[in-house]
């Protein structure tokens, strides 16, 4: 059912789809903040800290992809 509607989708999900087209790639409609929440008693545990640090690095490295500035290959 191509051409049926318009939706706001995260760029990192939609850019890889050939059947989807950006309507206005210059408009930033969904800037969001992401939070990592950890219980205070667990925040200093080495294994928990390692996971938090890993996730934070991965999101930082992919910032432009999440912001729609870099398109994924189709």
C-alpha positions as CSV (number, residue, x, y, z in Angstrom):
1,X,0.0,0.0,0.0
2,X,2.6,2.5,-1.1
3,X,1.8,6.2,-0.7
4,X,-0.8,5.6,2.0
5,X,0.4,8.0,4.7
6,X,3.1,10.0,6.5
7,X,4.6,9.0,9.8
8,X,7.4,10.2,12.1
9,X,10.0,7.4,12.4
10,X,13.5,7.4,13.7
11,X,16.0,7.9,10.9
12,X,18.1,5.0,12.1
13,X,15.1,2.6,11.5
14,X,13.7,4.2,8.3
15,X,16.7,5.1,6.3
16,X,17.5,1.4,5.5
17,X,14.1,0.9,3.9
18,X,13.8,1.5,0.2
19,X,10.0,1.7,0.4
20,X,10.2,4.8,2.7
21,X,11.1,8.3,1.7
22,X,12.0,11.3,3.9
23,X,9.4,14.1,3.5
24,X,11.4,16.9,4.9
25,X,14.9,15.8,6.1
26,X,15.8,19.3,7.3
27,X,13.1,19.4,9.9
28,X,14.0,18.0,13.3
29,X,10.7,16.9,14.8
30,X,11.8,14.5,17.4
31,X,14.9,15.5,19.3
32,X,15.0,13.5,22.5
33,X,17.3,13.1,25.4
34,X,18.3,9.6,26.5
35,X,18.9,8.7,30.1
36,X,20.7,5.7,31.6
37,X,19.1,5.1,35.0
38,X,20.9,2.9,37.6
39,X,20.0,2.3,41.2
40,X,22.4,4.2,43.4
41,X,23.5,1.0,45.2
42,X,24.5,-0.6,41.9
43,X,26.0,2.4,40.1
44,X,29.5,1.8,41.5
45,X,29.7,-2.0,40.8
46,X,32.3,-2.7,38.2
47,X,30.1,-4.9,36.0
48,X,27.2,-2.3,36.0
49,X,29.6,0.6,35.4
50,X,31.1,-1.4,32.4
51,X,27.7,-1.8,30.8
52,X,26.7,1.8,31.4
53,X,30.0,3.0,29.9
54,X,29.7,0.7,26.9
55,X,26.1,1.8,26.1
56,X,27.0,5.5,26.5
57,X,30.0,5.1,24.1
58,X,27.9,3.3,21.5
59,X,25.2,6.0,21.5
60,X,27.8,8.7,21.4
61,X,29.6,7.0,18.4
62,X,26.3,6.8,16.6
63,X,25.0,10.2,17.4
64,X,24.9,11.4,13.8
65,X,23.0,8.3,12.7
66,X,20.4,8.7,15.4
67,X,20.1,12.4,14.5
68,X,19.5,11.5,10.8
69,X,22.7,13.2,9.6
70,X,24.2,10.0,8.3
71,X,22.0,7.7,6.2
72,X,22.3,3.9,6.6
73,X,23.0,2.0,3.4
74,X,19.9,0.5,1.8
